Amino acid sequence: MSDEVKKIESNNALKKLTQQIKRFQKEIDQVNSEINVQQPKARVPVTPNVSSFQQWFSTYGNPKPSPHGFLSTVQSDPKIYGGTVHHSGFRTQAKMLRKGRLTR
């Protein structure tokens, strides 16, 4: 053994460090328990049991009608990426929202 290891063993440095770590852990546990006692319990919101459209409408209200004269559509984007000698092209998976007016 080296002189440094002999010095550490003779001073019981590892045992002292272990006891110090245990004291710190005990303090941490005490603080955590105090924090848990002080925090109020979170209330879980009660969700109503909805099994039909009539119950849904009575709980959350009727849907609003769409505004007259406007029509929006969601379409797949036609963009194609790639297409080189080494890699084949691929179609994007993006969707496009097209806002528009209804002209009927």
Beta strands, then each sheet from edge to edge (+ up, - down):
strand 1: 70-76
strand 2: 80-81
strand 3: 90-91
strand 4: 95-101
sheet 1: 1+ 4-
sheet 2: 2+ 3-
end
